[in-house]
């Protein structure tokens, strides 16, 4: 956490006004929430205003869509380890730059080391391509993203975390934002299928 907090002042798109509006410290990351033995890791892009205000992950308009599917399928918060590719809110909710994602990645890998699971559900392109920040994985990540069945298929990958190679199964779904018109209607069904399929493995 301290490593991420030290990075915050150098992030030029950090929405400092939002943090101050809600009496929150803009250098305090919202990351790594959940139990180490949680079944899944949910990896999003970055927190929004409601996440900053309430200091809870995936609680804004898009997050509520995720939580609605969780309730329907019977998945509780205890079964999840929550993370974002950049654990700070950007101005205007615009995607963070690749440079910002790379800056935060080493510290996030350390937090990922705390979690003992293997199933990671990513929300949107930026979250899935976080795995492509590792140069050795980039080509495979880009190739998988071009697949027409990317929201049903599973991407096997490994990461070196604290000197230990960890194997993960990454299951992308679309970003739940209402602005994602191409996938908004299908999002609940795709996430529902991911959660149910993962229980079968």
QUIHU-V762173 format. One record per pair of residues at least 12 apart in sequence whose ideal C-beta (glycine too) atoms are under 6 Angstrom apart, sorted by the first residue. I is the first residue (numbers start at 0). J is the second residue. If there is no record, write none. Layout:
i = [I;I]
j = [J;J]
//
This chain:
i = [2;3;3;4;6;7;7;10;12;12;13;13;14;14;17;17;17;18;21;21;23;28;29;29;29;30;30;30;31;32;32;33;33;33;35;35;35;36;37;37;37;38;39;39;39;40;40;40;41;41;41;42;42;42;42;43;43;43;44;44;44;44;45;45;45;46;46;47;47;51;56;61;61;64;65;68;68;68;72;72;74;80;84;84;84;85;85;85;94;101;104;108;112;112;117;117;118;118;119;119;120;120;121;122;123;127;128;130;149;150;150;153;153;154;155;156;170;172;172;172;173]
j = [106;28;106;26;102;26;87;99;89;90;25;87;88;90;48;51;88;51;51;52;51;86;46;50;86;82;86;110;110;56;81;79;80;81;113;114;115;115;78;79;80;78;79;118;120;80;114;119;79;81;120;82;119;121;126;83;122;126;84;123;125;126;83;85;89;83;88;59;92;88;81;175;176;175;175;187;190;191;191;194;194;114;100;126;129;99;100;103;125;132;132;160;160;161;167;168;168;197;167;169;170;193;171;174;174;171;140;156;171;172;189;168;170;169;168;169;193;189;190;193;186]
//
